[in-house]
Amino acid sequence: MPSGHAKVSEVEAMVGAEPLAKHIANEWHRLKQARAPWEADRLEQRNFVYATDTTTTTNSTLEWSNTTTVPKLCAMRDLLHAHYMAALFPGDDFLIWQPDKPTPKLREITKSIRAYMTTKFTDSGFKLTVSQLIYDWIDYGNCFGDVEYVRTADYSGPQLRRIAPLSIVFDLSASSFAQTPKIVRDVYTMGDLVKKALSEPENTKFLEVIEKAKGTREGYMAMYGEDDVDYHSSLIADGFGSLIDYYRSGYVEVLQFQGDIYAEGKLMVNRRIYVIDRAYVLVDEEIPSWYGSSTITHNGWRMRPGNIMSMGPLDNVVGMQYRMDHLQNAKSDIYDLHAFPPLKIKGYVEDFEYAPMERIYVGDEGDVTPVPPDSSVLNTNLDIDWIEAKMEEMVGAPKQLAGEAHSSRQTAFEVRTLDDNAATLFTDKLLQFETEFIERVANLMLATARNNLDTDDIARSTNRELGIQEFLTITPELINTSGKIKPIAARHYAERQQRIQNLNGFMNSSMGQDPGIRQHWSNKKLSRLVEEWLGFKDFEVYGEYAGLEESVEAQQYASELQEQAVQEEEDALDAKELELDGDTPDVTTPPV
């Protein structure tokens, strides 16, 4: 066993790192270091979001005793998340399928593909994954997702996978996220990696490389002791301290590269490369994508020109949270000084305990005088309220979303107008996330199913008219129909609010009440329009003169009930007369 610290060259020779694997590992380390300031800022923000007092935040450097934190950042984060999710998923039917060209049996195909995607969204936990991505979008200003095809005992089909923002690196100055190469880091147990290898028999190299990695671990730990390890960034996995700590942990780091790479004098285009232990290539293949490029999808909350890494809604208000905590605790400290002010002691004064009814003995010309601070400083509530209001405004969380009431003097139309104007930023970000992220990953899931579905599948669809669940057979040929998925929840949220507001305002205006104008409006078309805006189309609320038909039906039913009541009353009178005459009616004979 070598004495002293192991030399890097000796370790590299023993590990036998492959050149391509080493190149990708070095790229990971370089790109990770380049964004270290951004990660430090996110750590500070996270500390403020989850803080229970100021001792875990940068406010801990302030003097005096009060350490209260007002959890405003955390409250705004939860508020934004709740309303984003409610608007993105108002119900099960939040998407449509748009064909590219006329196709035989188009209605049946459209219904089947919608049912298939809705079923896969439900069974794969799509909504839960999007919920986690929304938190990333708010906390980090960026969210990353990938699509893969999963075959397990419980589920088979496309699945959206969240990529933690701290687990992916790329060139921040690239012209676009789609064009820049990306490296994603995952950590598995050795058992999970073996299980994954056995579940994908087409990757025959999996088990060979895993066995090689296991042999390296055994040889390294037999060759070097606890004190014989040098730290080397190209070999050690992040977060494990040293190389021997990593080898002993039972975990395996896997770096996944996607994109174009130039290494060892060779250009490789559109490659997906898996590297384990930053030493061995596990998989090197062309990206198996319908679009012929990386399937990793990114969306940022507030784009920054020249930097792919976007800002989040909370980034600009962390300083305001700092200021609010500072004011709140300064006010509390000043209040404590009023309750227990410092004492100015003049001349000779015997030691005493500062307490109610305590006696203080002073000598000649001795004196003890409390020195309270200026009480006007206690009027800082207005400053704190102003900061809270500004924070809500700047993150795009309208007051009405939090349930705050408007003035009672405002009309319903004025209230609706104020709400929509205040929610402009919220609606804009919602549409951005739906069109740039949800729509892309939904179509990637459909494309992944087209690539991998080789047998018939079953999809669920609800027949609203009968109130039952139907089961549809989905064939590979059916989902290969040319078209795309389009989520509509956020679009409907914004458009519906605006249209309903405009229609309501017009109908209540003098122009809308003018018979000369109203006579040119089609009540049937207006009814159909309202049915669509309210999202009741699937329930078939609209029917031509349905109200009149139901009114006539109700009148007929009322007449029948009235006739039945009269007949029952007449039968009762006849029975009573027979009873008075002494005749007993035949109970075996039903009444006429």
Secondary structure, DSSP 8 states (H G I E B T S, - for coil): --SSS--HHHHHHHHT--HHHHHHHHHHHHHHHHTHHHHHHHHHHHHHHS-SSGGGSGGGGS-SS------HHHHHHHHHHHHHHHHH-SSS--EEEEESS--TTHHHHHHHHHHHHHHHHHHTTHHHHHHHHHHHHHHTSEEEEEEEEEE-SS-EEEEEEEE-GGGEEE-TTSS-TTTS-EEEEEEEEHHHHHHHHHH-TT-THHHHHHHHHHHHHHHHHHH--TTS----TTTS-TTSSSHHHHHHTTEEEEEEEEEEEEETTEEEEEEEEEEETTTEEEEEEE---TTSS---EEEESEEETTEEEEE-TTGGGHHHHHHHHHHHHHHHHHHHHHHS--EEEES-B------TT----B-TT-EEEE----GGGG--HHHHHHHHHHHHHHTT--GGGGT----TTS-HHHHHHHHHHHTHHHHHHHHHHIIIIIHHHHHHHHHHHHHH--S-EEEEEEETTTTEEEEEEE-HHHHTSSEEEEE-HHHHHHHHHHHHHHHHHHHTSHHHH-HHHHTTS-HHHHHHHHHHHTT-GGGT---TTHHHHHHHHHHHHHHHHHHHHHHHHHHHHHHHHHHHHT----TTS---
